[in-house]
Amino acid sequence: MPRYIAIEGPIGVGKTALAQAMRDRVAARTWFDEFENPFLADFYQDRPGAAFKAQLYFLITRFGQQKELAAALPKEPLAVTDYLFAKDKIFAYLNLDDQEILIYDKYFEALRPLTPSPDLVVYLQAPKEVLFERLRRRNVPFEAGISEAYVEELIAAYDHFFYHYKDSPLLIVNTGEIDFVQNAEDLKALLRRITGETIRGIEYYHPVRRK
């Protein structure tokens, strides 16, 4: 079984729920992405410069957590994060202009080699309609204004990122036909696949729930 697993996917797909399940079911020590950011309110109001400030704040905060994770890894039988540090670039390239990207890339490339590489990345996918239903179900206020166009753009950006991702073994999970948050059997089967036989390269998990 891998020692360090990073879970990824677009908003609403179930990253945090799966990490929590791994904490509760297989005694993993978990680290969760930080959503407190003093620049987010300005970003959602589309104020000039807010996207750059918010992105750098997330980058530095995630890096600090990754340093803590790196120190803990030798002592932990299983560590799980609900994000991949490298995914920070997905949002940077979606939200920053060309000049801001030039600066951001210098910070990112300086910090990334100092972060641990996962033994396995679990990439959760779902169609736009499924993501919107899950967002509606969890009813988080700031997510109410997220547009379908933005979610479509985010899905495409994630797919592009992981199409080119080579740094760790990758398990791509189609969650469109299952709901491991609401269905215990779906969760049990997914955890069995993640913690079971060794995953090499890119592998796909396409479960279909029995009717």
C-alpha positions as CSV (number, residue, x, y, z in Angstrom):
1,M,0.0,0.0,0.0
2,P,1.3,3.5,-0.8
3,R,2.6,5.6,2.2
4,Y,1.4,9.0,0.9
5,I,-1.8,9.4,-1.2
6,A,-2.9,12.7,-2.6
7,I,-6.6,13.0,-3.7
8,E,-7.5,15.5,-6.5
9,G,-10.4,16.6,-8.7
10,P,-12.6,19.6,-9.4
11,I,-14.8,21.3,-6.9
12,G,-17.6,19.2,-5.5
13,V,-16.2,15.9,-6.6
14,G,-15.6,14.5,-3.1
15,K,-11.9,15.0,-2.3
16,T,-12.3,16.0,1.3
17,A,-15.0,13.3,1.9
18,L,-12.7,10.6,0.6
19,A,-9.8,11.8,2.7
20,Q,-12.0,11.9,5.8
21,A,-13.2,8.3,5.0
22,M,-9.6,7.2,4.7
23,R,-8.9,8.7,8.1
24,D,-11.9,7.0,9.7
25,R,-11.7,3.6,7.9
26,V,-8.0,2.9,7.4
27,A,-6.5,5.1,10.1
28,A,-4.7,7.5,7.7
29,R,-3.3,10.7,9.0
30,T,-4.9,13.5,7.0
31,W,-4.0,17.0,5.8
32,F,-6.7,19.1,4.3
33,D,-6.4,22.0,1.9
34,E,-6.7,25.5,3.4
35,F,-9.7,27.5,2.3
36,E,-9.3,30.5,4.6
37,N,-7.8,33.3,2.5
38,P,-8.1,37.0,3.2
39,F,-8.1,37.8,-0.5
40,L,-10.9,35.5,-1.6
41,A,-13.7,38.0,-1.0
42,D,-12.0,40.5,-3.3
43,F,-11.3,37.8,-5.8
44,Y,-15.0,36.8,-6.0
45,Q,-15.9,40.5,-6.5
46,D,-13.4,40.6,-9.4
47,R,-11.3,43.4,-7.9
48,P,-8.0,44.2,-9.7
49,G,-5.0,42.3,-8.4
50,A,-7.1,40.1,-6.1
51,A,-6.6,36.9,-8.1
52,F,-2.8,37.2,-7.9
53,K,-2.8,37.9,-4.1
54,A,-5.2,35.0,-3.5
55,Q,-3.1,32.6,-5.6
56,L,0.2,33.5,-3.9
57,Y,-1.5,33.2,-0.5
58,F,-2.7,29.7,-1.3
59,L,0.7,28.7,-2.7
60,I,2.6,29.8,0.4
61,T,0.0,28.3,2.8
62,R,0.0,25.0,1.0
63,F,3.8,25.0,0.9
64,G,3.9,25.5,4.7
65,Q,1.6,22.5,5.1
66,Q,3.7,20.4,2.8
67,K,6.8,21.1,5.0
68,E,4.8,19.7,7.9
69,L,3.8,16.7,5.9
70,A,7.4,16.0,4.8
71,A,8.5,16.0,8.4
72,A,5.8,13.6,9.4
73,L,6.0,11.1,6.6
74,P,8.8,8.9,8.0
75,K,6.7,8.3,11.1
76,E,3.3,7.7,9.4
77,P,2.2,4.4,8.0
78,L,-0.3,6.2,5.7
79,A,-0.6,9.9,5.0
80,V,-3.4,11.4,2.9
81,T,-4.0,14.9,1.6
82,D,-7.2,16.2,-0.2
83,Y,-5.1,18.1,-2.6
84,L,-1.9,17.8,-4.7
85,F,0.6,20.6,-4.3
86,A,1.2,20.8,-8.1
87,K,-2.5,21.5,-8.7
88,D,-2.0,25.0,-7.5
89,K,-0.8,25.7,-11.1
90,I,-4.2,24.7,-12.5
91,F,-5.9,27.7,-10.8
92,A,-3.1,30.0,-11.4
93,Y,-3.3,29.5,-15.1
94,L,-7.1,29.8,-15.0
95,N,-7.1,33.1,-13.0
96,L,-3.9,35.0,-13.6
97,D,-2.8,37.2,-16.5
98,D,0.4,36.6,-18.5
99,Q,2.5,39.0,-16.4
100,E,1.3,37.6,-13.2
101,I,2.0,34.1,-14.4
102,L,5.6,35.1,-15.0
103,I,6.0,36.0,-11.4
104,Y,3.9,33.1,-10.0
105,D,6.0,30.5,-12.0
106,K,9.2,31.7,-10.3
107,Y,7.8,31.2,-6.9
108,F,6.2,27.8,-7.8
109,E,9.3,26.4,-9.4
110,A,11.4,27.4,-6.4
111,L,9.0,25.8,-3.9
112,R,7.9,22.6,-5.7
113,P,11.2,20.7,-5.4
114,L,11.0,21.1,-1.6
115,T,7.6,19.3,-1.4
116,P,7.2,15.5,-1.1
117,S,5.9,13.5,-4.1
118,P,2.9,11.2,-3.5
119,D,3.3,7.5,-3.9
120,L,-0.2,7.6,-5.5
121,V,-2.5,10.3,-6.8
122,V,-6.2,9.6,-6.9
123,Y,-7.9,11.8,-9.5
124,L,-11.7,11.9,-9.0
125,Q,-13.7,12.8,-12.1
126,A,-17.4,13.6,-12.6
127,P,-19.6,15.2,-15.2
128,K,-20.6,18.8,-14.8
129,E,-24.2,17.9,-13.9
130,V,-23.1,15.6,-11.1
131,L,-20.8,18.2,-9.7
132,F,-23.5,20.8,-9.6
133,E,-25.9,18.4,-7.9
134,R,-23.2,17.7,-5.2
135,L,-22.5,21.4,-4.8
136,R,-26.3,22.0,-4.3
137,R,-26.5,19.2,-1.8
138,R,-23.7,20.6,0.4
139,N,-25.0,24.1,0.2
140,V,-21.9,26.1,0.8
141,P,-22.7,29.9,0.5
142,F,-19.7,31.1,-1.5
143,E,-20.2,28.2,-4.0
144,A,-23.7,29.4,-5.0
145,G,-22.3,31.9,-7.5
146,I,-20.1,29.4,-9.4
147,S,-21.2,29.3,-13.0
148,E,-21.5,26.3,-15.3
149,A,-19.0,27.9,-17.6
150,Y,-16.4,28.1,-14.9
151,V,-17.0,24.5,-13.8
152,E,-16.7,23.3,-17.5
153,E,-13.4,25.3,-17.7
154,L,-12.2,23.7,-14.5
155,I,-13.0,20.2,-15.6
156,A,-11.1,20.8,-18.9
157,A,-8.1,22.3,-17.0
158,Y,-8.0,19.3,-14.7
159,D,-8.2,16.8,-17.5
160,H,-5.4,18.6,-19.4
161,F,-3.2,18.7,-16.3
162,F,-3.6,15.0,-15.5
163,Y,-3.2,14.0,-19.2
164,H,0.3,15.3,-18.9
165,Y,1.0,14.3,-15.3
166,K,3.9,11.8,-14.9
167,D,5.3,12.5,-11.4
168,S,3.4,9.7,-9.5
169,P,1.3,6.7,-10.2
170,L,-2.2,7.9,-11.0
171,L,-5.6,6.2,-10.4
172,I,-8.3,8.0,-12.3
173,V,-11.8,7.4,-10.8
174,N,-15.0,8.0,-12.6
175,T,-17.4,9.0,-9.8
176,G,-20.3,9.8,-12.2
177,E,-22.0,6.4,-11.6
178,I,-21.3,6.0,-7.9
179,D,-21.6,8.2,-4.7
180,F,-19.1,7.1,-2.1
181,V,-20.4,9.9,0.2
182,Q,-23.9,8.5,0.4
183,N,-23.4,4.8,-0.4
184,A,-21.3,2.7,1.9
185,E,-20.8,-0.1,-0.6
186,D,-19.4,2.4,-3.2
187,L,-17.0,3.7,-0.6
188,K,-15.9,0.2,0.5
189,A,-15.2,-0.8,-3.1
190,L,-13.2,2.4,-3.8
191,L,-11.1,2.1,-0.6
192,R,-10.4,-1.5,-1.5
193,R,-9.1,-0.4,-4.9
194,I,-7.0,2.4,-3.5
195,T,-5.3,0.4,-0.8
196,G,-5.2,-2.9,-2.7
197,E,-2.8,-4.0,-5.3
198,T,0.0,-1.7,-6.4
199,I,-0.9,0.9,-9.0
200,R,1.7,1.6,-11.7
201,G,1.6,4.3,-14.3
202,I,-2.0,5.3,-15.1
203,E,-4.9,3.1,-14.2
204,Y,-8.6,3.6,-14.4
205,Y,-11.4,2.8,-12.0
206,H,-14.8,2.8,-13.8
207,P,-17.3,1.3,-11.3
208,V,-20.9,0.9,-12.3
209,R,-23.3,0.6,-9.4
210,R,-25.7,-2.4,-9.6
211,K,-29.3,-1.4,-10.0
